[in-house]
Amino acid sequence: MVKLFSLLRGPVALFCLVLLAACQTMGEPGLIRSEVSAELSAEAASLISTDMVGQLAEYVGPGNTTIELRGNDAVFSPALEASLREEGYAVVTDQGIDDVAVEPLAYAIDPFEGGVLVRISTLKVELTRMYAHDTIGATGAVPLSPLSVMQRVLAGTS
């Protein structure tokens, strides 16, 4: 019995290490996939996008940044594009971009614990904030949480 256990110990340990390695490498570095799984009114989408773009301006400055908007949600994407333009960003969507430095931007809006969780992601920064569900609708959206900021350090920069 002891010999059997010692023979199985190596393969079992290797299997556990492979599982842990898989957890560490899930997904590739880069942007989230743009999607909206929560229902938003046009007014709520506008208020949320204005708030999030105002926060984004502190980390990815407008004026000299061209944003490549990734996503085509019928309600949130137009509101986000309008907010970006109002803040002073140049915005491109699906057309080809030659010789222009762009900052890709993706978003996700998901229902979460009675509200909606909104995430805006670029290669430099990811912003997340929770908005109240009971005020999303005809009256708009109210932030429930402080802004969560995750800054990324790109390889080769310091």
C-alpha positions as CSV (number, residue, x, y, z in Angstrom):
1,M,0.0,0.0,0.0
2,V,2.8,2.4,0.8
3,K,4.5,1.6,-2.5
4,L,1.3,2.3,-4.4
5,F,0.9,5.7,-2.6
6,S,4.5,6.6,-3.4
7,L,4.0,5.7,-7.1
8,L,0.9,7.8,-7.3
9,R,2.3,10.8,-5.5
10,G,4.3,12.1,-8.4
11,P,1.5,12.0,-11.0
12,V,-1.0,13.5,-8.6
13,A,1.4,16.4,-7.7
14,L,2.0,17.0,-11.4
15,F,-1.8,17.0,-12.1
16,C,-2.3,19.6,-9.3
17,L,0.4,21.8,-10.7
18,V,-1.1,21.7,-14.1
19,L,-4.5,22.7,-12.7
20,L,-2.9,25.6,-10.8
21,A,-0.9,26.7,-13.9
22,A,-4.2,26.7,-15.9
23,C,-5.8,29.0,-13.4
24,Q,-2.9,31.4,-13.7
25,T,-3.0,31.5,-17.5
26,M,-6.7,31.8,-18.1
27,G,-7.2,34.4,-20.8
28,E,-4.6,36.4,-22.5
29,P,-3.6,39.9,-21.5
30,G,-5.6,42.7,-23.1
31,L,-9.1,44.0,-23.2
32,I,-12.3,42.5,-21.9
33,R,-14.9,41.6,-24.4
34,S,-17.5,44.4,-24.8
35,E,-21.0,43.3,-23.8
36,V,-24.0,44.5,-22.0
37,S,-26.1,41.9,-20.2
38,A,-28.1,44.4,-18.1
39,E,-31.0,46.4,-19.4
40,L,-30.5,50.1,-19.5
41,S,-32.6,53.0,-20.5
42,A,-31.0,55.6,-22.9
43,E,-30.9,58.1,-20.0
44,A,-29.2,55.7,-17.7
45,A,-26.7,54.7,-20.4
46,S,-25.9,58.4,-21.0
47,L,-25.4,59.2,-17.2
48,I,-23.2,56.1,-16.7
49,S,-21.1,56.9,-19.8
50,T,-20.7,60.5,-18.8
51,D,-19.6,59.5,-15.3
52,M,-17.2,56.8,-16.5
53,V,-15.6,58.9,-19.3
54,G,-15.1,61.8,-16.8
55,Q,-13.1,59.3,-14.6
56,L,-11.3,57.9,-17.6
57,A,-10.0,61.4,-18.6
58,E,-7.8,61.4,-15.4
59,Y,-5.9,58.3,-16.7
60,V,-6.1,58.5,-20.5
61,G,-6.1,62.2,-21.4
62,P,-8.3,63.5,-24.1
63,G,-7.1,65.8,-26.9
64,N,-4.2,63.8,-28.0
65,T,-5.8,60.3,-27.7
66,T,-7.8,58.5,-30.4
67,I,-10.1,56.0,-28.8
68,E,-11.0,52.8,-30.8
69,L,-14.4,51.9,-29.4
70,R,-14.9,48.2,-29.3
71,G,-18.5,47.1,-28.9
72,N,-21.8,47.8,-30.6
73,D,-24.5,47.6,-28.0
74,A,-27.6,49.5,-29.3
75,V,-28.0,51.7,-26.1
76,F,-24.7,52.0,-24.4
77,S,-22.2,52.2,-27.3
78,P,-23.8,55.4,-28.8
79,A,-24.0,57.0,-25.4
80,L,-20.3,56.1,-24.7
81,E,-19.2,57.4,-28.1
82,A,-21.1,60.7,-27.5
83,S,-19.6,61.1,-24.0
84,L,-16.1,60.4,-25.3
85,R,-16.5,63.0,-28.1
86,E,-17.9,65.6,-25.6
87,E,-14.8,65.0,-23.3
88,G,-12.5,65.8,-26.3
89,Y,-11.5,62.4,-27.5
90,A,-11.3,61.4,-31.2
91,V,-13.3,58.2,-31.6
92,V,-13.1,55.6,-34.3
93,T,-15.1,52.4,-34.4
94,D,-14.8,49.6,-37.0
95,Q,-13.1,51.3,-39.8
96,G,-9.4,50.6,-40.7
97,I,-6.9,52.8,-39.0
98,D,-3.6,53.6,-40.6
99,D,-0.7,55.5,-39.1
100,V,-2.8,56.6,-36.1
101,A,-1.9,55.7,-32.5
102,V,-5.1,54.5,-31.0
103,E,-6.2,53.4,-27.5
104,P,-8.7,50.5,-27.8
105,L,-11.5,50.8,-25.3
106,A,-14.0,48.0,-24.3
107,Y,-16.8,47.9,-21.8
108,A,-19.0,45.5,-19.9
109,I,-22.2,46.1,-18.0
110,D,-23.6,43.3,-15.9
111,P,-26.4,42.9,-13.3
112,F,-24.8,42.3,-9.9
113,E,-26.3,42.1,-6.4
114,G,-29.3,44.4,-7.1
115,G,-27.4,46.9,-9.2
116,V,-25.3,47.0,-12.3
117,L,-21.5,46.6,-12.5
118,V,-19.9,48.8,-15.1
119,R,-16.4,48.2,-16.4
120,I,-14.5,50.3,-18.9
121,S,-11.2,48.9,-20.0
122,T,-8.2,50.2,-22.0
123,L,-4.7,48.7,-22.3
124,K,-3.5,51.3,-19.7
125,V,-6.3,51.3,-17.1
126,E,-9.5,49.5,-16.1
127,L,-12.3,51.4,-14.3
128,T,-15.1,49.6,-12.5
129,R,-18.1,51.1,-10.6
130,M,-21.4,49.8,-9.3
131,Y,-24.6,51.7,-10.0
132,A,-27.9,51.5,-8.1
133,H,-30.5,49.3,-9.9
134,D,-33.6,51.0,-8.5
135,T,-32.6,54.2,-10.1
136,I,-31.7,52.8,-13.5
137,G,-34.5,53.4,-15.8
138,A,-36.3,56.6,-16.8
139,T,-34.7,58.6,-13.9
140,G,-31.1,57.6,-14.6
141,A,-28.3,55.9,-12.6
142,V,-26.6,56.7,-9.3
143,P,-23.2,55.4,-8.3
144,L,-23.3,52.9,-5.4
145,S,-19.6,52.4,-5.0
146,P,-16.4,54.3,-5.3
147,L,-14.5,54.0,-8.5
148,S,-12.1,51.0,-8.7
149,V,-9.0,51.7,-10.7
150,M,-6.6,49.1,-12.0
151,Q,-3.6,50.6,-13.8
152,R,-1.6,48.3,-16.1
153,V,2.1,48.5,-16.7
154,L,2.8,47.6,-20.3
155,A,5.8,45.3,-21.1
156,G,8.8,47.4,-22.1
157,T,7.7,50.5,-20.2
158,S,8.7,51.8,-16.8
